Amino acid sequence: MPCMYDKELAIEILHQIENAAQKVIQRFQVINNPNDFTGTVAGVEKMDAICMMLIVIGESLKNLDKISEQKLLTQYPNVDWKKAKGMRDIITRRYSDIDAETVFFTCIMLQ
């Protein structure tokens, strides 16, 4: 069955995801444990910056799923796309409740 979605737009969205993931990985390099996010002002700023990129990733995944009419991500069933997209919702709706440990282990998964 031929692909009916805009491949160029899909590639652009994939680049957004890749760039955001690279920023998360780069910013996470100085973090050794969840307390590094909460122990200093710089750590809190790192967590804030990383959370913004996790929002970008989640939003981009939702957009990719939408433009591909839910056909692209389903080709990779070994990835928990629901959780990946859901992280965006958790961060944006309940940011004050975000747990440094959750962000820490999310970052480890991106490496």
C-alpha positions as CSV (number, residue, x, y, z in Angstrom):
1,M,0.0,0.0,0.0
2,P,1.5,3.4,-1.0
3,C,2.4,6.0,1.6
4,M,-0.3,8.7,1.6
5,Y,1.2,11.2,4.0
6,D,3.7,14.0,3.4
7,K,7.1,12.4,3.6
8,E,9.0,15.7,3.6
9,L,7.0,16.9,6.6
10,A,7.5,13.6,8.4
11,I,11.3,13.9,7.8
12,E,11.2,17.5,9.1
13,I,9.4,16.2,12.3
14,L,11.9,13.4,12.7
15,H,14.8,16.0,12.5
16,Q,13.0,18.0,15.3
17,I,12.9,14.9,17.4
18,E,16.5,14.0,16.7
19,N,17.7,17.6,17.5
20,A,15.7,17.7,20.8
21,A,17.0,14.2,21.8
22,Q,20.6,15.4,21.1
23,K,20.1,18.4,23.3
24,V,18.7,16.2,26.1
25,I,21.7,13.9,25.9
26,Q,24.1,16.9,25.8
27,R,22.5,18.6,28.8
28,F,22.3,15.4,30.7
29,Q,26.0,14.7,30.5
30,V,26.7,16.5,33.8
31,I,23.9,14.7,35.7
32,N,24.9,11.6,37.6
33,N,21.8,11.0,39.7
34,P,18.4,12.5,40.3
35,N,19.6,14.7,43.1
36,D,21.8,16.5,40.6
37,F,18.6,18.0,39.3
38,T,17.4,19.3,42.6
39,G,20.5,20.0,44.6
40,T,21.5,23.3,42.9
41,V,20.0,26.1,40.9
42,A,22.1,24.9,37.9
43,G,20.6,21.4,38.3
44,V,17.1,22.8,38.4
45,E,17.9,24.8,35.3
46,K,19.2,21.6,33.6
47,M,16.0,19.8,34.4
48,D,13.9,22.7,33.1
49,A,15.8,22.7,29.9
50,I,15.6,19.0,29.5
51,C,11.9,19.0,30.2
52,M,11.4,21.5,27.5
53,M,13.1,19.2,25.0
54,L,11.0,16.3,26.2
55,I,7.9,18.4,25.5
56,V,9.3,19.0,22.0
57,I,9.9,15.3,21.5
58,G,6.4,14.3,22.7
59,E,4.6,17.0,20.7
60,S,6.6,16.0,17.6
61,L,5.7,12.4,18.1
62,K,2.1,13.3,18.3
63,N,2.4,15.4,15.1
64,L,4.2,12.6,13.3
65,D,1.5,10.1,14.4
66,K,-1.2,12.5,13.1
67,I,0.3,13.2,9.7
68,S,1.1,9.6,9.1
69,E,-2.5,8.6,10.1
70,Q,-1.1,6.4,12.8
71,K,0.8,4.2,10.3
72,L,4.4,5.1,10.9
73,L,5.0,4.6,14.6
74,T,3.0,1.4,14.6
75,Q,5.8,-0.1,12.4
76,Y,8.0,0.0,15.5
77,P,6.0,-1.9,18.1
78,N,9.0,-2.4,20.4
79,V,8.9,1.3,21.4
80,D,6.3,2.4,23.9
81,W,5.0,5.3,21.9
82,K,2.2,5.9,24.3
83,K,4.6,6.6,27.2
84,A,6.9,8.7,25.0
85,K,4.0,10.9,23.9
86,G,2.5,10.8,27.4
87,M,5.6,12.3,29.0
88,R,4.8,15.5,27.2
89,D,1.4,15.6,28.7
90,I,2.7,15.0,32.2
91,I,5.3,17.7,32.0
92,T,2.9,20.3,30.5
93,R,-0.1,19.6,32.7
94,R,1.6,18.8,36.0
95,Y,5.0,20.3,35.8
96,S,5.1,21.3,39.5
97,D,4.7,17.6,40.3
98,I,7.4,16.4,38.0
99,D,9.7,14.0,39.7
100,A,13.5,14.4,39.2
101,E,13.9,10.6,39.2
102,T,11.4,10.2,36.3
103,V,13.3,12.8,34.3
104,F,16.6,11.1,35.2
105,F,15.5,7.7,34.0
106,T,13.9,9.1,30.9
107,C,17.2,10.7,30.0
108,I,19.0,7.4,30.5
109,M,16.6,5.8,28.1
110,L,17.5,8.4,25.4
111,Q,21.2,7.7,25.6
